Amino acid sequence: MSTDNEITVVHLMRHGEVANPDGILYGRLPGYHLSELGRQMADRVAEHLAPRDVTYVVASPLERAQETATPIAKAHGLGLDTDERLIEAGNVFQGKTFGVGDGALRKPENWKHLVNPFKPSWGEPYVDQVVRMMQALDAAKDRARGHEAVLVSHQLPIWIVRSYVEKRRLWHDPRKRQCTLASLTTFTYQGDRIVSVGYTEPARDLVPAHLLAGAKPVKGKSKAFGA
């Protein structure tokens, strides 16, 4: 039974680095697994969270999220649940290269998908992402009442739900998302109300420099690949 003063902490984690030598925007495609560095990131966060009162671990159904969540669940002696609502955002450029100065943006047939950055016109509407991610957060909060939960998801849905909670506009410059690989965006609930949002990067020293928030784009190394 919950009370208005009960504190529950929900960590929304982005997965670790993915093995993707061809620089594909993999989106929801199956078959993309963590790289060796990505596994090191997952282990680092598992170590970081080991002393915490984590009682529930759940992940997006995509392999990279499942593999990131596994060592966290293991460290706490927990099973790993799956929540479809934590999946990556849908994107029409899925399966294509999307680097700086090459790839999909150079092809006129793709320009029709870029006409409305506010929705956005190239993928799942931001408002739809907010709805499903808030539902996943609330469900995890209810499962871990009075304790902590870890949800492993993907960069864009994490950034969008954080922007919503912090009352920022949903459309944004993707280069300025504060959501590095293996980062934790932490929502603290008092009862059923979110009272604070925090952000930490336990594996920051393992993240390639061009994938850190605010880094300048590098040709052939788009941040979109690590979504």
N, C-alpha and C positions, 0 to 999 in steps of 0.2 A: 504494500500500500504506500502510495506516494504522499509527500507533504509539500507544502509550498516552499519550505526552506531546504529541501533535500538537494544536494549537489551531485550532478552527474556530468561526467566529462566524456565528450565524443571527439576522437581524433580522426580527421579525414586525411588519409595519407595518399600521396601520389606514388605510383609504382616506381621501381628502379629502372636503370638503363636497359634498353632492349637491343638484342642482336639484330641489326638492320643494315647490312653492308651496302645495299643498293639504294638507300635513302628514300624508301617508299613511305608515303603517308598511309600508315597501316590501319588507322581508324578501328573499325570493329572486325577486321579480317582475322580469322583464326591462324594459328601457326607462328605467331611472333612471341618468342620467349625471352626471358631475361638473358643478358650477356653475363659473362663472368663478373664484370664490374657491377652489373645490376644485382647479382646475387650477393656481392660484398655489401652493397648499399642496404639490401634487405636485412642481412645479418646485423649490420651496424644499428639499424633502427630497432631490431629485436632486442639487442643489448641495451639500447637506450631506454626502451619501455619495460625491460624486465623487472625493475623495482616497482613499477606502477600497479595499481589495483585494477588490472584489465580482466574483465569477466566475459567479454564477448568480442569475437573477431569475425569480420565478414568482408567479402571482396566481390568486385565485379566478376562476371563469368569469364572474362578474357584471361588467357594464360599468364600474361605478364603481371596481372593483378593477383591472381591466385598464387603465383610463385613468390611474390613479394610478401603476401600475408602469411604464408605457411610457416616461416621461422618464428613469427610473432605469436601465432597460435600455439606452436610447439613449446615456446619458452614459458607459456602460462598453463600448459597442460590442457589446452582447449581444442575442440573441434573447430573446423573452419566452415562457416556458412557462406552461401552465395546469394547475392541480391542483384537481380537484373537491373534494378533502378540505378545502380552504381556504374553502369556501362559507359564507355566513351560516347561522346556526341556523334550523331550521324553526320556524314560529310560526303558531298558528291565527288570530291577529289580523292576519296579513298582508293588506294591501289595505284596512285600516280606519284611521280616525283614532284616535289613542291619546294625546290630550293630557291636560293637567292640568285636571280639572273638566269634561271633555266626552268625547265619543267612546265607545269600546267598553266601558269599565268601568261606564258608567251603564246598560247594557242587561242585564236579568236573564237573557236567554238565553245570555249569555257567562259568567255567574258559575260555571257548572259547570267551566269551564276553569281556574279560579283556586283550586281546592281543595287542591292540593299544590304549594307553592312549592319543595319539596326535590327534586323530580324534574327539571324542573317539569312540571305537568300541562297547560300551554298550548303546549308545543312540544317540540323535540328534547331528549331526556334529556341532562343534563350529562355523564354518563359516556360517552355516545356521542360527544359533542363532544371529550372528552379523547382518546379512542381515535383518532379520525381526525386530530386536530390533532397529536398526538404522532407519528403515522405520517408526516404531511407534514413535520414538523420533522426527523425522522430521515432521510427521503429527501433533503431539501435538504442536510443535514449531509454525507451521503455524496457528493452531487454536488459539494460545494464544499470537500472536505477540505483543511485547511491554509490555507483562504482564507475568504471571507465570502459569505453568501447573503442575499437579500432576498425575503421572502414577504409579499405583500399580501393581507390578509384583512379581517375584520370585528370589531367591538368585542366582542361576547359570546364567540365562540370564542377570541379572543385572551386575554380576561380569564380564561376558564375554564381554559385550558391553563396559563396563568401561575399561577393559584391552585393547580392540581394540583402543579406543579413545586415551588412554595413551601410545599406541605403545608398549605394553608388549606382550609376547607370550601368546597364548590362552590356551595351556595346562598348568596345575598348580596343586599344592597341595590343595585339597579342604579345608583342615584345616586352610589354611592361607587366605581364602577369607575375605576381609574387607566388610562384608555385613550382619550385625547383624539384627535380627528380628526388624521390624518397623524402620529401618534406612532409611536415605535419601541420595541418591547419586545424586548430583545436577550438571546439565550441564548448563552453561551459554553461550548463543549464542549472537554474535554481527552480526546482519544481519542473514545470513544463516550459519555462521561459529562458531563452538564451540571454545571458547577462554579460558575456564577454567572448571575444574571438582572439586567439593567439596564433602565432606562427613560429615554427622552429625548423632548422635544417640540420638534423643529427649527422647526416652524411655529406655535408657540404664539401669537405676536403676531397671527396671522391668524385664529385660532379665535374665533368669537363667544362672548362671556362666558358665556351661558347653557348652552353646551355643554362648558365646562371641568369637570373632576372637582370635585365638592363644591358646584357652583353650585346655588342654589335654583331649583326648578321655576318656569317661567313659563307662564301659561295660553296654550295654543295653540302652545307651543314645546317639545314633548317631546324629550328626548335620544334616545328610541327611534327618531325619524325618521332620525337619522344613524348607524344601526347598521352 
